[in-house]
Amino acid sequence: MAYKITSQCISCKLCLSVCPTGAIKVVDGNHWIDSELCTNCDGSIHTVPQCKAGCPTADGCVKQPSDYWEGWFANYNRVLAKLTNKQDYWENWRNTYSQKFSEKLQKHQGQVPA
């Protein structure tokens, strides 16, 4: 799976100098990664893709998903993490909802018709 450069790229050109295969190209001011040349830095001395590791924005270079749903969930989780700054968003939501529901249920059970 190749990486892609997103709209978060600030055109610092750091990725050009760190890519060991020269897969990063600039055409008309837009950076892109040639998937034919990109090896994800597998088989090299690097343990992580250098375009991702060297990107100062942390979101300028992301893994390109192999199928639609993988990409959808990756994007969803990335956006959700930015919105909440927490990975346990749904667990917190469920706990809050359960607590409110339990309070209302106890209040309702306390009201016995006369």
C-alpha positions, 0 to 999 in steps of 0.5 A: 500500500503506497502513501499519498500526500494530502491537502495538509501538505505545506510544501516544505519539500522535506519529504523529497530529501528523505525518500530513499527511492525518489518516489516523491514528485512535484508537478505544478507545485503539487506533491505526489507519490509515485506508487510505482516507486514507493516501497513504503521503505520496506526492505531498507534500513528504515523501520517506518516510511520516511515521508510520514516520519519526516512530515512536520504536519503529521497529516501531510503524508498518510497511508493510502487505503487499499479499499473503500471501507478501509479508507472510510474508517481510517478517515473517520477515526482520524477526524474523530480523534481530532474532534475529541482528542480521545480514542475512547469517544464512543465508550464515553458517550455510552457511559454518559448515555447509560448514566442519564438513562439510569437516572431517568429510569430511577426517577420514573420508577419512584413515581408510583401512580396513586 
